[in-house]
Amino acid sequence: MACEGIESRKQSWPELVGVDGMEAEATIERENPVVNAKIIKVGSTDPEVIHDIFRCDRVWVWVDEQGLVAKTPQIG
């Protein structure tokens, strides 16, 4: 899938692993204002997550039971 202009913007946030999910969500949206970060608990059965359709304007923020980012957030 081609995503216009995505190459010139930040696409991945490995430095946010272990950070509070709400803080990570705000950081991602501040650093790349064309994406919508969405907090999802690890193991979620959210239908949008299950279908896993790639989107250039979305970043999943996977959090653990404590609400901390469990894996690197990235566009998709």
CORFENFEN-V283765 format. One line per field, one symbol per residue. phi: phi as a letter, one per 30 degrees, with the letter a starting at -180 (. if undefined). burial: # if it has 9 or more other C-alpha atoms within 8 Angstrom, else .. A space follows every 10 residues. Layout:
# CORFENFEN-V283765
phi = ???
burial = ???
This chain:
# CORFENFEN-V283765
phi = .dbeidddcd bbbddcdjde edddeddedd dbddccdbdb deidceedde dhddbdcbbd cdcdddicdc bedadl
burial = .....#...# #.#..##.## #..###.##. .#..###### #.......#. .....##### ####..#### ######
